[in-house]
Amino acid sequence: MNAVTEGLSALLDPSIGVCLLVGVLLGTLVGAVPGITAAMAVALAAGFTLTLEPLQGLSVLLSIYVAAQFGDRVPSILINTPGTPASIATTFDGFPMAKQGRAGIALTSSALVSAVGSVVGICILIFAAQPIASIALRFGPAEMFALVVFGMTMMIGVPDGRVVKGLFAGILGLLLGTVGRDPITGDGRFTFGLNELSSGIPFIAAIVGLFGIAEVFNQMISRHPTIVPAPITQLGKWWPNRAERRELVKPALIGSGVGAVVGVVPAAGGDIAGIVSWDQARRASKTPEKFGKGSLEGLAAADTASTATMGGSLTTTLALGVPGDAVMAVMIGSMVIWGLQPGPALFVDSPDLVYSLAAIMLLATFAALALALVRMRGVIKLLDLPQKYLWAVIITFCMVGTYAVQNSAFDVGLMLVFGLLGLALRRNGFPAGPLVLGLILGPLAESNIRRAFLIDGAASIYTSGIAVALLVLSALAVLGPYIRTGLKKGLRRGAEERVDA
């Protein structure tokens, strides 16, 4: 029996179907409620899924990830508020369509093209992950260290240009990753005599605090809370006619291409892909003047691209062990706890798992599409839910989920500490993603660089072409924003001098 049949046969277990449906329902609800990101939801669910078998737990987490990309279109279209960052570009044309009385067509069209994008991304996972992993299997300690550095710097430098703050968060994560036992000698470090820290900082407590508690605290103390407008209730007709369906084809193709490319770039998630695809579709459109004013093409391009990134993100995560986005960072932590180490070795030790995960994503896509096409009036009502009730539910689940992992009150206390740390970072503009990445990948980077030095000293780094190339790319990722700023200033200065002359 080959890896494909083994991977698919593993899904015949009825419990996998139950987990998948639970994840789809949760993901749809999470996406439909502004303020709860997919990363936050997956972090919350991770604490509860660790008691399950790995494939069952991954079914829940992946299904939440997929379904949130469908549910988040609801608030984006009806109240002009993105359900998750991936749906930012959906608001450009979705809300104007809703104001025109075309909310139903916008919701249905969004669901259809989102499914197309998701399927394209899954194809990337199926066909590209194995070749990428085959190349990476030849990596030694020096190359693996460089790869980890590359992944971290991409998450620090790509998303929004906050390079210095991203570096600070990443370094803080690396420092926290040194807590526990030395990876080479086994000596205890920075545990302050606490046995609970001998194996390192409990990952679930950290991510639940950083993504869950910090977000709730931030919403609670916000001096200028967001006033969510009443959702548009006049949805109009739901199913697009033949001309409108034809109008979806070209932007869906553009979005699929953009999402496939952006998805495999570490840290460049659905929000970036959606905005880039929207702009490319506008350039290619015969009616670019309609974009931003209720264009079905603009909506289709943005939503196709944002969901197409999911498969590429998972490809990067499984093949290289480098998280494609914040959700994948949480997924890596959960997989490590289950004894699964994402990276090239995964394709040798558990090749069937890749096909199981691809099939889970495909099933979750169709289930989320079916739910989205059933008139989502029940989901829409969630937009009227008072925030204070939502906060109470989230905090309760955070505490119960964290405690359930190891039955440890210490973990709950540590979760609250990380919640306060995450709040401080968030209020001062420091991203949490690099910190989580440093906490996860720091021990991997340290163990590999020390092994490389033990084998051949520093020469093992600069004599490896792959390691040097990755480190150069890492440096460019960090310095790129400053280089671009410098070039723009130089060009502007030159233009001004020519005008004066």
Beta strands, then each sheet from edge to edge (+ up, - down):
strand 1: 180-181
strand 2: 188-189
sheet 1: 1+ 2-
end
